Amino acid sequence: MPRSHIDAAARGTVARSAAAAILLLFTGCSANRYELEMFVEGDVLHRRLTCWRETGNEDPPKLQEMPDGELERIASAYGMEVPQNGERKFEFTGEFTGSMPDDIGGAGALTAYESNLGGAWIYVERFRGGDELTATWDVQQRAADEVAEALSTWLDAELEGSPDREVVVEFVRGPFKKDLRNIAAYAWLGTAVDNSGWNESETQGFGMLVRLSQFAIERGYIAPTDLPAFVEMMEGPEPAELMSFVRGALQSRLGPDVAVEEWAFLQDAESLKESIDTRLQDFAPYEAYREEWRKEDAGREMSEMPQPSDYLGDAALRAIGWNEHPFDSLSVTLHCPVRPFRTNGDWSEEESTVVWEERITPHVADSTQRVLPAVLFAMWSDPDEDVQTAHLGGVVLEGESLAKYGMWYSTLPPQDVAEWDEFVSGLRPTGDLRTEIENFRFSSDPLEDADGNATGHVRSKQGRELLLSGLNDDE
């Protein structure tokens, strides 16, 4: 694997941003772009996918050919002929009922619940990735250990003959290794929250910054007065500023008896790289990394071979949950007749659409590039105003309550559906609606005692409670 390439748009959490800034490894790469537009008609979802590949380090981006097999896989999902590949955009259209096609990669479904009082729809779809939380955790923790081992091996060789050698190596193999594991854990947690969409507060990123700052202060790397410089690290400092910050943090952590400022190999980025590349040439994990690089492409020029500093940078990026492959981008637009009562997308009243913007793991990367996969959902309902008004005096079931009613209605056996439809069609606003609803029972319901207890499941109970609750809200 060559030097890691990072898509600047992938900076999702402060923890990862900080570590990436320290590594100075932001570069542009090529990635796939997907625009998905969907329209719902009954239980049918009309789907239009536009996709292309572009460079991420040119303005404007330059179109490229799609990766091998991508167009074939998408065309197969839509039952279309495979288009001729080229430096252009491609469009696929299809109609789907129930399960969604595995076009971009993943799984999902549109479920429609029709009832005598209106309809409800639930759209949920996962795009690539997986939910192997322990796998991502283990990868990042092992990578943190790998970084600590590499650094201790490097410093052990670089400080040979120095009175600082023993205390520095013991520090890296002990307290510093634990600190790296904790930073990896913070990165894992921040990425998990970012991926989940559970917390979209503007204070989320700031809260992570506060946690990391406090962590660095308590561990002795910085003082409270160093916070401005620490925050600047998150923005990506110049190499000279970065090296100065690193020296200062190490000096603070190791104490005045260790002459960090005298270490020539930490005076500038070039000296640091040269030192690492020299001292870790025989480091066993680097040799395995280099061998894997050779296997990936036997035709590569040996002059392109990654150096130990490349290996160390890649290990550090794995520790904070970044992969060498840039994320693909996904934009999804769902046309919705009404505002969803539940969604993790952005609702546009003017356009009557729900929109999602996501970064998704590329097919070539493993599932550990994201802690959680991109999962999109929208739930909405559309009450039959005429029917509800005619029989209940107004719209008493809408939004989530109508969705619950639709789910209950869909579980009824045919005989109960017929009895319920007949009962609702006989209701009139002028009558005693509450009493009529409270007294209704299916012929299949078990008998109840005077306290309303029954020996079996009273199937009519949920439907009656939803109607009564709606009537209460309507008053």
C-alpha angles and dihedrals in degrees: 000000000000128000110310117259118210127203105222089218089064094076096116103152136033091235093059092041091055095050093044091051090055090052094047091215106138111135135152122253142175119269141168121257123206128190114188122188122185136188125190123218113173106305093337122098117204109209129194118183124190117186139173142154125241142171116258099207101059131080110242095023116245119233118237137185116279117254118270113281096011097104092042092054094047094045090051091052090054096039091240134132116268109258123227109267119240146129095297145083123279129209129204127182134187147147121240136186120200110339120049120235120259091240106130091020128274138057139273147138145218110223120192123198113197120190140165090263101045143300137279132197133199120194119187126164135169118209114206124303125078142242098248095133094168091051094057091044093051093047093053095044092049090048090052089053089048091054092049092050092049093048093048091049091049095048092044089059097037095051096045107145093016120121087225094060102092098043093045095049092047089050093052094046092047125026096013092052089053090049091052091051090051092049089051088051092051090050091049092050094046092049092048092053091044092050095045098057088218094125118037095160117137087231093062096088092040090051090055090049090053091050093050092045091052090046091053092047094049092048091052099244094119139011124231088257089060093063095103090056091045092053089048088057088064090060096055113261129214115273093253092051090046094053091047090052092048092050091048093049092049092047090051092048098043096042135232095296092071113075098219093155090061095057104112093199090064097051095095141356093258093054091047093052093046091050094050093045091051100044099042101047091108096038105130097223090051091051089052089048091051092048091052088052090055092050093052093064121004090189095064120118113252088227087069093057112131117249127221090265089057090050092048092049091050092050090050091051091050088052091059094042103259125134128207090243118083116238120257114234125235128193117185127187120188117190107219127185092215138018110279116244089214128026141133091212132085116268120217112200091189095052096030090227141125113221130195129187114194143169110222132193112259118242091248093058127078125249093260094076088088124033089217128019122242107272118182124192140174129176124189141155136207115207121213095237095187095053095043092047093048095051105023103029095248143352104313099158121054139127115013095351091058090048090053089047091050092050091050092046091051091058095056118108116239095262092052091047090054092048093047094047090051091048095050093045088056095053118105129189089230092062131076095276096177095053093045092050094044091051098047118111133169115243085240094055115109119248117269130212124233091279093054095254119143135189092231143024114304099213095191093058099086094047092049093048092050092052093046092048090051091051090051091052091048094057 
